[in-house]
Amino acid sequence: MVLTLGESWPVLVGRRFLSLSAADGSDGSHDSWDVERVAEWPWLSGTIRAVSHTDVTKKDLKVCVEFDGESWRKRRWIEVYSLLRRAFLVEHNLVLAERKSPEISERIVQWPAITYKPLLDKAGLGSITSVRFLGDQQRVFLSKDLLKPIQDVNSLRLSLTDNQIVSKEF
């Protein structure tokens, strides 16, 4: 992720994140991180509430996070570039991705989704990224090659008016 000094603050604060740490359920050995099973890794997710400074490239970057499923009172600071952290991904972009239609499971549709971009990737994700389809809380991992940029936001918004949950999130 290429962020300039001035952009880092607004880009990170308020964004959702995924974090993977060797301390969160693995013995830390490289062999235990099988990319074919990336969805089964012990990912932690939540929202970034503050950052220690505005330069995301500095190795002492800390983020104050609220983890999903925990009270906001349990917010805590974590080191993004910690030795035990294997990956830290931040929501980045709105794209279209193929998925089974929520209404007709036999039908494949292009659906708006939020992609995550790594600030840190020692786990070897490479061309795989996390995707969360709008209207769903579940995340999936897909090849970046399967994602399409959204060309016309207004026409997409009109096509989503039937699905109020997706339309509101969009």
N, C-alpha and C positions, 0 to 999 in steps of 0.2 A: 504494500500500500504506500503510495507516494503522497505524503501530506506535507505541506509547507508549514513553517512555524506558525503563521497566523491562522491557518485553517484547523489545526489540531484540536483546539478547545471545542469549537462548535461541532466538529465532526464526531468526537467521542462521547461527550456528555449527553445523556439521554438515550444513547444507542443500546440495543440489545447486544449481548456477547455470548460466546461459547468459550469455555476454558477447559483445558485438559492438562492434568498434572499427574506426574508419576506417583505422587503422594495420595491421589484420590482413587486408589483401587488397583494399582499395578505394582509390580516389584521394581519397575523402572528400567528393566532390561529392554533393549531395542527389539528383540525378537517377539515381545508380547504385543507390539503394535502392528498387527496385520491389517493393512489398508483395505483388504477385501471385507473386513468386519468393522469398518470405521463407525457404523451406526451403533455398534455394541460397546464402544469405548466409554469410559466413565465421564462423559461430558457434564460439566456444570454450566448452567445458563442463568441469565439474569439481566440486569440493567446497570449501566455505568452511571453513577451519580456525580462524580467529581474526578478530576485528574490532578496529579501532583505538580505537573508543569505542562507547558504547551508543546513541547517538542517530543513527539512520539518515537523518535529515533534514539533518544537517550536511554541507555541501559538501566538507569535508575527509575524509570517511569513506574509510578504506582497509580492504580485506579481504585476509587471507592465504589464498591459494588453492592447491589442488593441481589441476592440469589433468589431464584424462583422458589416458591414454596416456603420461604422463611419470612419472618416479620421484618419490616423495614428497620426496626430497632436493632437488628443483627447485622446492619451494614458493616462492612469492614474493608480495609485497604489491602490490596494484593499487589505483588510485584509482577508486572507483565513479563519481564525477562528473567524471572527466577530460574535457578539451575534446575529445579524439579519440574517447571512448567514445560510441557511438551508442545502446546499450541494455545494461541489466544486469537480468536476470530471475532470480528466486529461486523454488525450488519452494515451493508454497504450500498446495495443497488437494487432497484426494482427491475425485474426481467420477466420474460415469459418462459415457462417450462412445461414440458408434456407431463400429463398425469391422467389417471382415470377420472372420468367425469363423476362428480359427487352425486349427480342425479341418475345417470345410466352408466353402471360400472364397466360395461363392455365398450364404451366409447372413450377414445383418447382425445383430450382437449389441450389447448394451450391455455395455461392458467397464470395469472400474475403471482409472482413470488419475490420474496426478499432473499438476496444472496448475502453470504458472509465472506469477508475478506480477511486473510490472516495478517496480524501484526507480527506474529511469531508462529513458525511452523518447523519444529524439530521432529515432528512425528512423520513427516514425509507425505503430506497430503497431495502435493503436486497439483495435478489438474482436477482434483476432486474438491468440491466446495459444498458447504451446507446450504440448504434451501428450505425456507419455510413458506408454504403456499398461503396466500392471503385467505383469511377465514378459518384457518387451521392453526392449532398450536403445535402440531407434530412437525418435526423437521426430518428431512431426508438428505442424503448425500448423493450428489450427481456429478457427472463430468461437466466441466465448464463448457465443453463443446456442445452440449445439449441445450444450452441456454441461449435465448434470443433477446436482444435489446428491444425495449418497447419504443416503437417509432412514433405512434400517435396516441398520446395519453388521453385526449378528449374522446376519441372513438372507442377506446377501451373502456373508459368510464361509462359511456352510454350502454355498452354491451353488458355491463355488470349490474345494471339497475334492478334486475330480477333477483339478485342475491344481495339482500340488505347488509348482511354481515361483511361480505367482501367489499361491497361498495363503501361502507362506513370506514373500514380499515384502509381502503385505497385512498 
